[in-house]
Each structure stands twice: as C-alpha cells, then as structure tokens.
C-alpha cells in the first residue's frame, strides 16, 4: 500500500490482498464464526466472552503466520481489520467473496 488509507473502502482491497491464501481465509471464517458463537452464548455463559477474541484472533493469526506468510493487518489497523473480518465472513458465507478476491489480486499487482 503506497499511502495510508483514510477510509475503510480504501483499506478493503489491501485487507483482501492480505487474505489470498485459501487456508488463511478458511481459518479466518472458522475463527470469526466461533467468535460470533461465543458472543451469542455469552448471556448464559459469560466466560465465552474471554474465548471469543482468543479463538477468533488465534485462528486468524495462525493463518497469517503459517500459510499467508504475512503480518496480520490487525497489527496496524485493528478496528478496520475487525470490520474487514466481518465483511469477509459475510461475503464468504453468502458466496460473494470471489469477485473481491479477483479485485484484490489486481490491486496487489498494481501496488507491487
């Protein structure tokens, strides 16, 4: 990324480009889904609030370090990265992520 994004929409192509490895994305989707499940059961199991970020970020960071071989975007932009995780989760489970990946590949090629 040549300049620091000033909006989430500017950040989004960079975020997706950091998640091109399918195993990394799968770990993100699993982690986000489990974290959301933890939040859902928190009213009856408050300890689940502690598990949500551990599982969510734990799986995502494994994906970055072991498969994508890059630094998690959350280290530089934690709030936009969380928003990106949620958008990627929603678009993946609704079958709308493929065009985002193609656009991110093109963005990454131009940014290189």
C-alpha positions in Angstrom: 0.0 0.0 0.0 1.7 3.2 -1.2 -0.2 5.6 1.1 -2.1 5.1 4.3 -5.9 4.6 3.6 -8.2 7.3 5.0 -11.4 5.3 4.7 -12.4 1.7 5.2 -13.3 1.4 1.5 -9.7 2.3 0.7 -8.4 -0.2 3.2 -10.6 -3.1 2.0 -8.6 -4.0 -1.2 -5.4 -4.1 0.9 -7.2 -6.2 3.6 -8.4 -8.7 1.0 -5.0 -8.9 -0.6 -3.6 -10.0 2.7 -6.0 -13.0 2.7 -5.5 -14.6 -0.7 -4.4 -17.9 0.7 -7.5 -20.2 0.9 -6.4 -21.9 4.1 -5.8 -18.5 5.8 -9.3 -17.4 4.7 -10.8 -20.7 6.0 -9.1 -20.2 9.3 -10.5 -16.6 9.5 -14.0 -17.8 8.6 -13.8 -20.5 11.3 -12.4 -18.2 13.9 -14.9 -15.4 13.1 -17.8 -17.9 13.2 -16.7 -19.4 16.5 -16.1 -16.0 18.0 -19.6 -14.9 16.9 -21.0 -18.1 18.5 -19.1 -17.2 21.7 -20.8 -13.8 21.7 -24.2 -15.4 21.1 -23.9 -17.7 24.2 -22.3 -15.1 26.4 -25.6 -14.2 28.1 -25.8 -17.7 29.6 -22.0 -18.4 29.6 -20.2 -15.2 30.4 -16.8 -16.9 30.1 -17.4 -17.2 26.4 -16.6 -13.5 26.2 -13.0 -14.4 27.0 -12.9 -17.2 24.5 -14.2 -15.1 21.6 -11.1 -13.0 20.9 -8.7 -15.9 21.7 -10.3 -18.2 19.2 -11.0 -15.6 16.6 -7.6 -14.0 16.5 -5.8 -17.2 17.3 -7.0 -19.0 14.2 -6.6 -15.9 12.1 -3.0 -15.3 13.2 -2.2 -19.0 12.6 -3.5 -18.4 9.0 -1.3 -15.4 8.5 2.0 -16.7 10.0 1.7 -20.4 8.8 0.0 -20.0 5.4 -0.2 -16.5 4.1 3.3 -15.7 5.5 2.5 -12.1 6.3 1.8 -9.8 9.2 -1.9 -9.7 10.3 -3.5 -6.4 9.2 -4.9 -6.1 12.7 -1.5 -5.1 14.0 -1.7 -1.8 12.0 -5.4 -1.2 11.8 -7.3 -3.2 14.5 -10.8 -1.7 14.0 -10.8 -1.7 10.2 -9.4 -5.3 10.3 -12.2 -6.4 12.6 -14.7 -4.8 10.2 -12.8 -6.5 7.3 -13.1 -9.9 9.1 -16.8 -9.4 9.5 -17.3 -8.3 5.8 -15.1 -11.2 4.6 -17.1 -13.6 6.8 -20.5 -12.3 5.5 -19.4 -12.3 1.8 -17.9 -15.8 2.1 -20.9 -17.4 3.7 -23.2 -15.8 1.1 -21.0 -16.8 -1.8 -20.0 -13.2 -2.7 -16.2 -13.3 -1.9 -14.8 -14.5 -5.3 -15.1 -11.1 -7.1 -13.5 -9.4 -4.1 -10.5 -11.8 -4.3 -10.1 -11.2 -8.0 -10.2 -7.4 -7.5 -7.7 -7.8 -4.7 -5.3 -9.8 -6.9 -5.5 -7.0 -9.5 -5.0 -4.3 -6.8 -2.0 -6.2 -5.4 -0.4 -6.5 -8.9 -0.8 -2.7 -9.4 0.6 -1.9 -5.9 3.7 -4.1 -6.4 
